[in-house]
Amino acid sequence: MAASPRDSPLLVLGVLPSEKQHVNWSSEVARAAARATWQTLPAPSVLLRFVLRDEGEVSDERAGDIVRVPLPPRSTCVCAELTHAWFVHALRTWPTAKWYGKTEDHIYVQTSVLQWELERLPHAQPVWLGARLPCNGRCERSQRWLVG
């Protein structure tokens, strides 16, 4: 029996809460908007998970698409540490996925188009799709992002 796309997805995409400097939404509202819009498009080989810190409760946790990851007690750059924790979790949980990704909850992702593009790319080398923005100046200056 062949593995299902949920067991061995083409892409595992973590959706992290954004800093929301310009948009006054709660993360729950942003997740509800994503579920009602871009997550309704068919992309059976793309597995989506909302990524939250391992603290507190949220009313939409029953949706089954939320992953909780631990962060150090005194995080100096929550956005970078949450991103790192997501990739550690994704690699351990779905080791046979061909691609691993991260986006934020205020971004509209055309998952069917993304799936189409990724199916045609060789996955032996790292690929960066999209923009890479700094951590809004909240990280210590000594921290660096590396893209291979």
Helices and strands as residue ranges (DSSP letters): E 11-16, H 27-36, G 38-40, E 46-53, G 61-63, E 66-69, H 78-93, E 99-104, H 111-119
